[in-house]
């Protein structure tokens, strides 16, 4: 499975608003009005991730959610991560 370097990933990240490359993964922070909205978003992400059999790292504090995508068995960012990021952007 091909992994992207930080340099090769930069042009692809331009199409994904506010996603950044950090430690062999891509991350984005989301902010919602309250915990209920943040939790609902996490559940919707979980449904998409399960259907794709590719699971993100999710971090939640009250109304803030951080999503980190990396393909663990490839030790880096792959097309699976980019595809899931694009799907998350559609929510």
Steps between C-alpha positions, in 0.01 A plus 500: 500500500647834394552762771533871437787713622418838648624663180301279262188544713494881497330542159232248602434674832413823319172336402431408864422811705709534817645147500869501595778245489629415850714199599420276200130578513252769406297686760218748519334680790124556504299722733126472567243692702489241777587145604185354345592629154859384539387153604254477212781587259721229651225243452455599133876475446494159667232370265697613193823357640341164578360470148848566361670275758743784573481646847618845607644612829232719658557743787215691665488766768155654546428674168837432334592197289839420352522231234830336412529272199791269433525150362666317790603189307671721239650737760379810322241677290348300214213542257274345766563801724439751224179325395371500858594867545305587186198308630522678837507833319162414346330474841 
